[in-house]
Amino acid sequence: MHRVVIVGAGFGGLNAARTLVGEPVDVTIVDQRNFHTFQPLLYEVATAGLEPGDVAYPVRAIFGRADNVRFHFATVTGVDWEAGCVVTGRGDRLPFDSLIVASGATARFFGIPGAAEHSFPLYTLTDARRLRNHMLRRLEEGDDNPEGPEEGLLTFVVVGGGPTGVEVAGAIAELLDVAVRQDGFRFDRRSARIILIDGLDRVLGPFEPSAADYAARTLAGRDIELRLGKMVKTIGDTFVELEDGERIPTRTVVWAGGVTVEGTVADRLGAPVAGSGRLEVEPDLSLPGRPQVYGVGDAAAVPWGPGDPRTCPQLAQVAIQSGKHAGRQVLRRQKGQPTVPFHYRDKGIMATIGRRAAITQFPNGL
């Protein structure tokens, strides 16, 4: 039986596996977490809008009826290319005939001093729980001294003005509103600040300027302060300092400044990488010189399509489509058929700003 190992149980890995259900292949999904996380809603968990269980789904349950798919709970540490095995931290060696690398990414801090130590990324369920608990503690501390909370205690800084940063800022505003209006917290809502920082001169870089302008107006209308065209210089335990010298007292910094594959499985393969640091892949998503190995999702520099020089953004929809494509190419190679190039079908992008506003942009401009 043709053996397929899929590294990662995110959107890319799961959709690759789904493509192979019921096919004459033996599929093993290996991940250090035994659940799939619906990452687009992690900000809701972090701001107490959803419970952790609402965005986490057991991998074994997803494939419980698939006889040819099994889950292996372990951390991948590398690949023995000569032996054709995936190596795990437990010492397991998982042989493969085809390998799909869907190991995702981690927060990218750009070498900013203190960013990794003192900010809260939002890429895993653990990240969301950690931020949630931290913010709720800050609210409780603010309630202990409602007349004069400690400077910066109720100041929430979000670094990154992309969709994640905008959604987090809007959700924090909702959290503060609910805390005061419904949950009995006694601090003055006006004493709480939300500050969104981005190095670009507008929020929502992937969106059209008109959509970005609407988002900026909506954020400002919810008393979210914008620091656009500003670069973070350093982050401490009680402050954020900008390159222009502004020093913002704060106890909470949410990092939404981008992701990288550094430190992930993809970074340990010894495979060629693109300028972005992601795995370099051929048009069919295979690795150069390794036609039996595929890179998908955030881990790979997924090409937009034949004749298009663009690289796909690190979005869930890209991971879903590239995962399915890789699964199909495994089957084509097994049948002796030539592989085909990947072509991304842009279905649009969306960002919410709290519970009463959202921006959606479709590829046809609607």
JOSULKA-V576750 format. One record per residue. N is the residue number from 1. RES is the residue in three letters. SS is DSSP state (hx for helix, st for strand, lp for the rest). PHI is phi in whole degrees, 0 to 359 (* if undefined). Layout:
n->N res->RES ss->SS phi->PHI
n->N res->RES ss->SS phi->PHI
This chain:
n->1 res->MET ss->lp phi->*
n->2 res->HIS ss->st phi->293
n->3 res->ARG ss->st phi->261
n->4 res->VAL ss->st phi->242
n->5 res->VAL ss->st phi->251
n->6 res->ILE ss->st phi->245
n->7 res->VAL ss->st phi->265
n->8 res->GLY ss->lp phi->115
n->9 res->ALA ss->lp phi->247
n->10 res->GLY ss->lp phi->274
n->11 res->PHE ss->hx phi->299
n->12 res->GLY ss->hx phi->294
n->13 res->GLY ss->hx phi->296
n->14 res->LEU ss->hx phi->296
n->15 res->ASN ss->hx phi->287
n->16 res->ALA ss->hx phi->296
n->17 res->ALA ss->hx phi->295
n->18 res->ARG ss->hx phi->299
n->19 res->THR ss->hx phi->296
n->20 res->LEU ss->hx phi->262
n->21 res->VAL ss->lp phi->299
n->22 res->GLY ss->lp phi->80
n->23 res->GLU ss->lp phi->272
n->24 res->PRO ss->lp phi->283
n->25 res->VAL ss->st phi->221
n->26 res->ASP ss->st phi->254
n->27 res->VAL ss->st phi->254
n->28 res->THR ss->st phi->236
n->29 res->ILE ss->st phi->263
n->30 res->VAL ss->st phi->238
n->31 res->ASP ss->st phi->205
n->32 res->GLN ss->lp phi->280
n->33 res->ARG ss->lp phi->238
n->34 res->ASN ss->lp phi->265
n->35 res->PHE ss->st phi->220
n->36 res->HIS ss->st phi->266
n->37 res->THR ss->st phi->254
n->38 res->PHE ss->lp phi->277
n->39 res->GLN ss->hx phi->300
n->40 res->PRO ss->hx phi->301
n->41 res->LEU ss->hx phi->250
n->42 res->LEU ss->hx phi->299
n->43 res->TYR ss->hx phi->297
n->44 res->GLU ss->hx phi->290
n->45 res->VAL ss->hx phi->294
n->46 res->ALA ss->hx phi->297
n->47 res->THR ss->lp phi->253
n->48 res->ALA ss->lp phi->68
n->49 res->GLY ss->lp phi->279
n->50 res->LEU ss->lp phi->226
n->51 res->GLU ss->lp phi->273
n->52 res->PRO ss->hx phi->307
n->53 res->GLY ss->hx phi->294
n->54 res->ASP ss->hx phi->287
n->55 res->VAL ss->lp phi->238
n->56 res->ALA ss->st phi->237
n->57 res->TYR ss->st phi->230
n->58 res->PRO ss->st phi->300
n->59 res->VAL ss->hx phi->297
n->60 res->ARG ss->hx phi->298
n->61 res->ALA ss->hx phi->291
n->62 res->ILE ss->hx phi->299
n->63 res->PHE ss->lp phi->248
n->64 res->GLY ss->lp phi->301
n->65 res->ARG ss->lp phi->257
n->66 res->ALA ss->lp phi->266
n->67 res->ASP ss->lp phi->294
n->68 res->ASN ss->lp phi->259
n->69 res->VAL ss->st phi->237
n->70 res->ARG ss->st phi->229
n->71 res->PHE ss->st phi->249
n->72 res->HIS ss->st phi->240
n->73 res->PHE ss->st phi->272
n->74 res->ALA ss->lp phi->193
n->75 res->THR ss->lp phi->261
n->76 res->VAL ss->st phi->282
n->77 res->THR ss->st phi->253
n->78 res->GLY ss->st phi->170
n->79 res->VAL ss->st phi->228
n->80 res->ASP ss->st phi->269
n->81 res->TRP ss->lp phi->293
n->82 res->GLU ss->lp phi->296
n->83 res->ALA ss->lp phi->273
n->84 res->GLY ss->lp phi->68
n->85 res->CYS ss->st phi->228
n->86 res->VAL ss->st phi->272
n->87 res->VAL ss->st phi->253
n->88 res->THR ss->st phi->246
n->89 res->GLY ss->lp phi->293
n->90 res->ARG ss->lp phi->273
n->91 res->GLY ss->lp phi->91
n->92 res->ASP ss->lp phi->291
n->93 res->ARG ss->st phi->232
n->94 res->LEU ss->st phi->257
n->95 res->PRO ss->st phi->289
n->96 res->PHE ss->lp phi->219
n->97 res->ASP ss->lp phi->260
n->98 res->SER ss->st phi->226
n->99 res->LEU ss->st phi->230
n->100 res->ILE ss->st phi->242
n->101 res->VAL ss->st phi->264
n->102 res->ALA ss->lp phi->229
n->103 res->SER ss->lp phi->274
n->104 res->GLY ss->lp phi->73
n->105 res->ALA ss->lp phi->212
n->106 res->THR ss->st phi->229
n->107 res->ALA ss->st phi->297
n->108 res->ARG ss->lp phi->251
n->109 res->PHE ss->lp phi->257
n->110 res->PHE ss->lp phi->57
n->111 res->GLY ss->lp phi->71
n->112 res->ILE ss->lp phi->289
n->113 res->PRO ss->st phi->304
n->114 res->GLY ss->lp phi->85
n->115 res->ALA ss->hx phi->296
n->116 res->ALA ss->hx phi->293
n->117 res->GLU ss->hx phi->278
n->118 res->HIS ss->hx phi->241
n->119 res->SER ss->lp phi->243
n->120 res->PHE ss->st phi->247
n->121 res->PRO ss->st phi->288
n->122 res->LEU ss->lp phi->219
n->123 res->TYR ss->lp phi->235
n->124 res->THR ss->lp phi->233
n->125 res->LEU ss->hx phi->295
n->126 res->THR ss->hx phi->299
n->127 res->ASP ss->hx phi->302
n->128 res->ALA ss->hx phi->295
n->129 res->ARG ss->hx phi->297
n->130 res->ARG ss->hx phi->297
n->131 res->LEU ss->hx phi->294
n->132 res->ARG ss->hx phi->302
n->133 res->ASN ss->hx phi->298
n->134 res->HIS ss->hx phi->297
n->135 res->MET ss->hx phi->294
n->136 res->LEU ss->hx phi->295
n->137 res->ARG ss->hx phi->295
n->138 res->ARG ss->hx phi->295
n->139 res->LEU ss->hx phi->295
n->140 res->GLU ss->hx phi->297
n->141 res->GLU ss->hx phi->295
n->142 res->GLY ss->hx phi->295
n->143 res->ASP ss->hx phi->289
n->144 res->ASP ss->hx phi->293
n->145 res->ASN ss->lp phi->223
n->146 res->PRO ss->lp phi->296
n->147 res->GLU ss->lp phi->282
n->148 res->GLY ss->lp phi->201
n->149 res->PRO ss->lp phi->298
n->150 res->GLU ss->lp phi->307
n->151 res->GLU ss->lp phi->303
n->152 res->GLY ss->lp phi->85
n->153 res->LEU ss->lp phi->300
n->154 res->LEU ss->lp phi->252
n->155 res->THR ss->st phi->255
n->156 res->PHE ss->st phi->247
n->157 res->VAL ss->st phi->256
n->158 res->VAL ss->st phi->245
n->159 res->VAL ss->st phi->260
n->160 res->GLY ss->lp phi->118
n->161 res->GLY ss->lp phi->256
n->162 res->GLY ss->lp phi->281
n->163 res->PRO ss->hx phi->306
n->164 res->THR ss->hx phi->297
n->165 res->GLY ss->hx phi->298
n->166 res->VAL ss->hx phi->296
n->167 res->GLU ss->hx phi->294
n->168 res->VAL ss->hx phi->296
n->169 res->ALA ss->hx phi->300
n->170 res->GLY ss->hx phi->296
n->171 res->ALA ss->hx phi->289
n->172 res->ILE ss->hx phi->296
n->173 res->ALA ss->hx phi->300
n->174 res->GLU ss->hx phi->297
n->175 res->LEU ss->hx phi->300
n->176 res->LEU ss->hx phi->295
n->177 res->ASP ss->hx phi->299
n->178 res->VAL ss->hx phi->295
n->179 res->ALA ss->hx phi->302
n->180 res->VAL ss->hx phi->277
n->181 res->ARG ss->hx phi->280
n->182 res->GLN ss->lp phi->241
n->183 res->ASP ss->lp phi->261
n->184 res->GLY ss->lp phi->82
n->185 res->PHE ss->lp phi->291
n->186 res->ARG ss->lp phi->261
n->187 res->PHE ss->lp phi->291
n->188 res->ASP ss->lp phi->287
n->189 res->ARG ss->hx phi->304
n->190 res->ARG ss->hx phi->290
n->191 res->SER ss->hx phi->279
n->192 res->ALA ss->lp phi->272
n->193 res->ARG ss->st phi->237
n->194 res->ILE ss->st phi->235
n->195 res->ILE ss->st phi->236
n->196 res->LEU ss->st phi->254
n->197 res->ILE ss->st phi->244
n->198 res->ASP ss->st phi->210
n->199 res->GLY ss->lp phi->287
n->200 res->LEU ss->lp phi->280
n->201 res->ASP ss->lp phi->272
n->202 res->ARG ss->lp phi->207
n->203 res->VAL ss->lp phi->278
n->204 res->LEU ss->lp phi->52
n->205 res->GLY ss->lp phi->307
n->206 res->PRO ss->lp phi->289
n->207 res->PHE ss->lp phi->268
n->208 res->GLU ss->lp phi->296
n->209 res->PRO ss->hx phi->306
n->210 res->SER ss->hx phi->296
n->211 res->ALA ss->hx phi->292
n->212 res->ALA ss->hx phi->296
n->213 res->ASP ss->hx phi->296
n->214 res->TYR ss->hx phi->299
n->215 res->ALA ss->hx phi->299
n->216 res->ALA ss->hx phi->297
n->217 res->ARG ss->hx phi->295
n->218 res->THR ss->hx phi->294
n->219 res->LEU ss->hx phi->298
n->220 res->ALA ss->hx phi->297
n->221 res->GLY ss->hx phi->294
n->222 res->ARG ss->lp phi->255
n->223 res->ASP ss->lp phi->62
n->224 res->ILE ss->st phi->266
n->225 res->GLU ss->st phi->279
n->226 res->LEU ss->st phi->253
n->227 res->ARG ss->st phi->240
n->228 res->LEU ss->st phi->262
n->229 res->GLY ss->lp phi->70
n->230 res->LYS ss->lp phi->243
n->231 res->MET ss->lp phi->250
n->232 res->VAL ss->st phi->282
n->233 res->LYS ss->st phi->267
n->234 res->THR ss->st phi->203
n->235 res->ILE ss->st phi->232
n->236 res->GLY ss->lp phi->245
n->237 res->ASP ss->lp phi->294
n->238 res->THR ss->lp phi->230
n->239 res->PHE ss->st phi->198
n->240 res->VAL ss->st phi->234
n->241 res->GLU ss->st phi->247
n->242 res->LEU ss->st phi->266
n->243 res->GLU ss->lp phi->298
n->244 res->ASP ss->lp phi->278
n->245 res->GLY ss->lp phi->100
n->246 res->GLU ss->lp phi->295
n->247 res->ARG ss->st phi->241
n->248 res->ILE ss->st phi->253
n->249 res->PRO ss->st phi->293
n->250 res->THR ss->lp phi->198
n->251 res->ARG ss->lp phi->248
n->252 res->THR ss->st phi->222
n->253 res->VAL ss->st phi->235
n->254 res->VAL ss->st phi->264
n->255 res->TRP ss->st phi->260
n->256 res->ALA ss->lp phi->233
n->257 res->GLY ss->lp phi->264
n->258 res->GLY ss->lp phi->121
n->259 res->VAL ss->st phi->229
n->260 res->THR ss->st phi->213
n->261 res->VAL ss->lp phi->265
n->262 res->GLU ss->lp phi->301
n->263 res->GLY ss->lp phi->87
n->264 res->THR ss->lp phi->267
n->265 res->VAL ss->hx phi->303
n->266 res->ALA ss->hx phi->302
n->267 res->ASP ss->hx phi->283
n->268 res->ARG ss->hx phi->253
n->269 res->LEU ss->lp phi->275
n->270 res->GLY ss->lp phi->71
n->271 res->ALA ss->lp phi->263
n->272 res->PRO ss->lp phi->300
n->273 res->VAL ss->st phi->238
n->274 res->ALA ss->lp phi->277
n->275 res->GLY ss->lp phi->300
n->276 res->SER ss->lp phi->283
n->277 res->GLY ss->lp phi->91
n->278 res->ARG ss->lp phi->280
n->279 res->LEU ss->st phi->301
n->280 res->GLU ss->lp phi->282
n->281 res->VAL ss->st phi->229
n->282 res->GLU ss->lp phi->281
n->283 res->PRO ss->lp phi->305
n->284 res->ASP ss->lp phi->271
n->285 res->LEU ss->lp phi->82
n->286 res->SER ss->st phi->281
n->287 res->LEU ss->st phi->282
n->288 res->PRO ss->lp phi->304
n->289 res->GLY ss->lp phi->79
n->290 res->ARG ss->st phi->227
n->291 res->PRO ss->st phi->295
n->292 res->GLN ss->st phi->269
n->293 res->VAL ss->st phi->240
n->294 res->TYR ss->st phi->236
n->295 res->GLY ss->st phi->246
n->296 res->VAL ss->lp phi->223
n->297 res->GLY ss->hx phi->65
n->298 res->ASP ss->hx phi->298
n->299 res->ALA ss->hx phi->288
n->300 res->ALA ss->st phi->239
n->301 res->ALA ss->lp phi->277
n->302 res->VAL ss->lp phi->291
n->303 res->PRO ss->st phi->288
n->304 res->TRP ss->st phi->293
n->305 res->GLY ss->st phi->164
n->306 res->PRO ss->lp phi->304
n->307 res->GLY ss->lp phi->78
n->308 res->ASP ss->st phi->249
n->309 res->PRO ss->st phi->284
n->310 res->ARG ss->st phi->288
n->311 res->THR ss->st phi->256
n->312 res->CYS ss->lp phi->295
n->313 res->PRO ss->lp phi->289
n->314 res->GLN ss->lp phi->274
n->315 res->LEU ss->lp phi->237
n->316 res->ALA ss->hx phi->301
n->317 res->GLN ss->hx phi->296
n->318 res->VAL ss->hx phi->295
n->319 res->ALA ss->hx phi->298
n->320 res->ILE ss->hx phi->299
n->321 res->GLN ss->hx phi->293
n->322 res->SER ss->hx phi->290
n->323 res->GLY ss->hx phi->297
n->324 res->LYS ss->hx phi->299
n->325 res->HIS ss->hx phi->297
n->326 res->ALA ss->hx phi->299
n->327 res->GLY ss->hx phi->300
n->328 res->ARG ss->hx phi->293
n->329 res->GLN ss->hx phi->289
n->330 res->VAL ss->hx phi->301
n->331 res->LEU ss->hx phi->292
n->332 res->ARG ss->hx phi->296
n->333 res->ARG ss->hx phi->295
n->334 res->GLN ss->hx phi->296
n->335 res->LYS ss->lp phi->272
n->336 res->GLY ss->lp phi->79
n->337 res->GLN ss->lp phi->265
n->338 res->PRO ss->lp phi->290
n->339 res->THR ss->lp phi->283
n->340 res->VAL ss->lp phi->236
n->341 res->PRO ss->lp phi->292
n->342 res->PHE ss->lp phi->280
n->343 res->HIS ss->lp phi->224
n->344 res->TYR ss->lp phi->282
n->345 res->ARG ss->lp phi->253
n->346 res->ASP ss->lp phi->290
n->347 res->LYS ss->lp phi->258
n->348 res->GLY ss->lp phi->102
n->349 res->ILE ss->st phi->228
n->350 res->MET ss->st phi->214
n->351 res->ALA ss->st phi->219
n->352 res->THR ss->st phi->263
n->353 res->ILE ss->lp phi->232
n->354 res->GLY ss->lp phi->76
n->355 res->ARG ss->lp phi->263
n->356 res->ARG ss->lp phi->237
n->357 res->ALA ss->lp phi->209
n->358 res->ALA ss->st phi->204
n->359 res->ILE ss->st phi->234
n->360 res->THR ss->st phi->233
n->361 res->GLN ss->st phi->232
n->362 res->PHE ss->lp phi->259
n->363 res->PRO ss->lp phi->297
n->364 res->ASN ss->lp phi->271
n->365 res->GLY ss->lp phi->93
n->366 res->LEU ss->lp phi->290
